[in-house]
Amino acid sequence: MTALLRVESLTKQFPGVLALDNVSLDVDAGEVHVLLGENGAGKSTLIKMLAGLYLPSSGRILLGGEEMSFAAPRDARAAGISTVFQELSLVPTLTVAENLFLGRLPSARGIVARRRLRDMARAALDRIGADIPLGAKVSSLPRSAQQLVEIAKGLLGEARLLILDEPTASLGDRESERLLELVRTLSGQGLGIIYITHRMREISQIGHRVTVLRDGRLIDTVPADTGEDRLVELMTGRALEDLYPSLPRTPGAELLTLHDVTGPELHGISLSVRAGEIVGVAGLLGSGKSSVGRTCFGLDPLHSGRIEVQGKPLKQLAPAAAITRGIVYYPSDRRHQGLALCRPLFANITLGSLRHAKASTFGLVNRRRERSVATSYVERLSIRPGDIGRRTELFSGGNQQKAVLARGLIHGTQVHIFDEPTVGIDVSAKADVYRVMSELAAAGKAVLLISSDLPEVLGMSDRVYVLHEGHVVSHLTGDEITESAVLSTFFGEASTTTPGGPSA
């Protein structure tokens, strides 16, 4: 049987860099073909050639047995290849309907035919089973709904192959499951799908085959039910026996305590984090878990209740005051909230940390000292490439996340709040982030881990609080921390374990 897509010996050479080296793979109609690899493995280069953004240096792309040459993205779309990148291409100020048909709005005598536009937009959303208000501005929609709009847009016309780049990276568990169900439905309709993910558990849920890339080369194509340990070994070239490090640590005094805290999305939250422990906060999207970290750091207002740091009330609720009192917060959206992407790496590492890095005196920056400090953290966190003058936007997601970590570590604070710290990064970078968290706890720091990645919470936490609709519905410790125990309370059913507050 002729494959829907066949890639033969595809190679892409940039000046001084061989980004993709002689890669071959095929995708059948109705197949979900997972593309797996660390950041820098060549995945993005491959899909950008399929999407018409890059021209191959050599090799062939065949679609339905016919050789293709894409000079621009419109050529790929015309051939039936639609790509939904991780960074969405929607216009926030336009409506859902306008975004779906941007550049091809139906018109009559130069005026947009609004009724026809609504009918076309509704048909596009109905195809994927999405009930989204057509007149809503995209900026008002949650990320999960924006993702569906982008997919519906990609399926307009005669799409035969859909490429999804990290589609669930910014979604919670419930939203991710809905998207995975959509992928299964589209696959069942005969659409070929290339699916890129760093969430290992998704592979066996929707995949048929997995192609692993490493350093721009094809390593192997294996069945989707291949074990996680084997997939990690194929990706990294080494066995990763313990993704979650377990350094000896002994919990001490409470360093962060929330007493009956109420604020945006929070209703009477009480919890604590002690020195020398990692405390997880789990919950579905909209549960309020991210608001816990944002409120502690002064990004969200505190309506009532009390936050204590090392036993003393945090009176000024602002980031500068939080840092002064010993709290550092690593935001969930590193690209928009954590980094100045147009600035060089060293500037992002020392941003807001020059005084703590001893690189500023009387308002004057010691550039040599600044670069020296940045270089030391690049080496400590294995940021690659190690060019501190390179623009931060040119680094992979994992290395960008390490830059955010470096800036927080410079402060040497006692309380570290991680909000979705491994979103969109590969398994090797995840291991590095987990190592940093474990080292902080082992050194007597308090670590609060807020995450939608349940295996991450289970693997790293000494204690776990589960939130639902802004309430703590469960507090688990020790052997109580299991997948079934956490999942059983995700939807608000109280656990047999008493929800824990300070000193719990």
RABELWO-V322406 format. One record per helix or strand of 3 or more residues. SS is the DSSP state (h for helix, s for strand). FROM is the first residue (numbers start at 1). LEN is the number of residues. If there is no record, write none. Layout:
((SS	FROM	LEN) (SS	FROM	LEN))
This chain:
((s	5	10) (s	17	11) (s	32	5) (h	43	8) (s	58	6) (s	66	3) (h	73	7) (s	81	4) (h	96	5) (h	114	14) (h	138	3) (h	143	12) (s	161	5) (h	173	16) (s	192	5) (h	200	7) (s	209	6) (s	217	7) (h	228	9) (s	254	10) (s	266	9) (s	277	6) (h	289	8) (s	302	8) (h	319	6) (s	327	4) (h	334	5) (h	345	6) (h	367	14) (h	392	3) (h	397	14) (s	415	5) (h	427	16) (s	446	5) (h	454	7) (s	463	6) (s	471	7) (h	478	3) (h	483	5))
